[in-house]
Amino acid sequence: MKKFFVLALIFFAGLSCKKKSDNNGGGTNPPTPLPSGFVKGADISWVTQMEAAGVKFYNATGTQQECFALMKSLGMNTVRLRVWVNPSPAYNNAADVVAKAVRAKNAGLRIMIDFHYSDSWADPGKQTKPTAWATQDLATLKTSVASHTVDVLTQLKNNGVTPEWVQVGNETNDGMLWPEGKASVSMSNFTQLVNAGYDAVKSVFATAKVIVHISNGYDNSLFRWMFDGLKANGAKYDVIGMSLYPTASNWASYNTQCLTNMNDMVTRYGKEVMVVEVGMSWDNASVCNSFLTDIIAKTASVSGNMGLGVLYWEPEAYNNWQGYTLGAFDNSGKPTAAMDAFK
């Protein structure tokens, strides 16, 4: 009986130790490791314009740091850079993009290139043709898309930069290069423009993955409408990209819907998925950290390891830069707790 009692004590002591170990000392379980190669990144296209305006960046202890190196120290492994055709001022033109891409490469960061096919912002509410392309018909627009894409990518190649992903269009919820490429008017036209971009990308970087990107990653009906239409018209692309900008009050439901949507995209079209833009108000840092931690985990959990990664949109923007308040730095130029989600 005494022997049984001793053995019982040993058994229950072992259970207690296991429970403490499983609970990480009474806290939550440690996060599941991310898949090898999972993208943790940011679009920091504003960086050269901010630097020219005298804006500086600091780490958490207040030490000034070069932006690309700072991003890497915060756990980022990728940067995304937008491309405009003939912008004024010249930020985000080919030369500016090449300069930033070289800095990213030298910092050991992976690279995504985001073609807007516009002289300025292209998004769900506006897809304005570049001024130089304003009078072009569909056939000429396809040639212009191809030429512009090849030109910029060739400049990158000549400077030793190899992007892993290239977006053909930015938040193209209703196509691009309106009115000719407006998807709700002619999905066929939009598909032809996508394919012109796709072929151009592959002609320079055969292994780069081409992304079609639309916003509202929680909206499955929007994604089905767009990608059913593209499929029916023979579109060529490799990855479905999405944006996700929740508020502090709805992020959990947005993330759940986004995961459902990502899994549906994989099942329905056999394509990899990536959240290429996220953001939340900079002054909700702890909530944003929870949002980011969760969407990173959910993206990594997509069936078949088809969820490629998550990128924050302009986290380094601070102190109301360009009126933008969804960055992840505080008003002193230091990263907030939101950025800890990428470590």
Stockholm file with secondary structure:
# STOCKHOLM 1.0

chainA/1-343         MKKFFVLALIFFAGLSCKKKSDNNGGGTNPPTPLPSGFVKGADISWVTQMEAAGVKFYNATGTQQECFALMKSLGMNTVRLRVWVNPSPAYNNAADVVAKAVRAKNAGLRIMIDFHYSDSWADPGKQTKPTAWATQDLATLKTSVASHTVDVLTQLKNNGVTPEWVQVGNETNDGMLWPEGKASVSMSNFTQLVNAGYDAVKSVFATAKVIVHISNGYDNSLFRWMFDGLKANGAKYDVIGMSLYPTASNWASYNTQCLTNMNDMVTRYGKEVMVVEVGMSWDNASVCNSFLTDIIAKTASVSGNMGLGVLYWEPEAYNNWQGYTLGAFDNSGKPTAAMDAFK
#=GR chainA/1-343 SS CHHHHHHHHHHHHHHHHHHHHHTTTTSCCCCCCCCTTCEEEEECTTHHHHHHTTCCCBCTTSCBCCHHHHHHHTTCCEEEEEECSSCSSCTTSHHHHHHHHHHHHHTTCEEEEEECCSSSCCBTTBCBCCGGGTTCCHHHHHHHHHHHHHHHHHHHHHTTCCCSEEEESSSCTTBSSBTTTBTTTCHHHHHHHHHHHHHHHHHHCTTCEEEEEESCTTCHHHHHHHHHHHHHTTCCCSEEEEEECCCTTTHHHHHHHHHHHHHHHHHHHCCEEEEEEECCCTTCHHHHHHHHHHHHHHHHTSGGGCEEEEEEESTTCCTTGGGCCCCSBCTTSCBCGGGGGGC
#=GC SS_cons         CHHHHHHHHHHHHHHHHHHHHHTTTTSCCCCCCCCTTCEEEEECTTHHHHHHTTCCCBCTTSCBCCHHHHHHHTTCCEEEEEECSSCSSCTTSHHHHHHHHHHHHHTTCEEEEEECCSSSCCBTTBCBCCGGGTTCCHHHHHHHHHHHHHHHHHHHHHTTCCCSEEEESSSCTTBSSBTTTBTTTCHHHHHHHHHHHHHHHHHHCTTCEEEEEESCTTCHHHHHHHHHHHHHTTCCCSEEEEEECCCTTTHHHHHHHHHHHHHHHHHHHCCEEEEEEECCCTTCHHHHHHHHHHHHHHHHTSGGGCEEEEEEESTTCCTTGGGCCCCSBCTTSCBCGGGGGGC
//
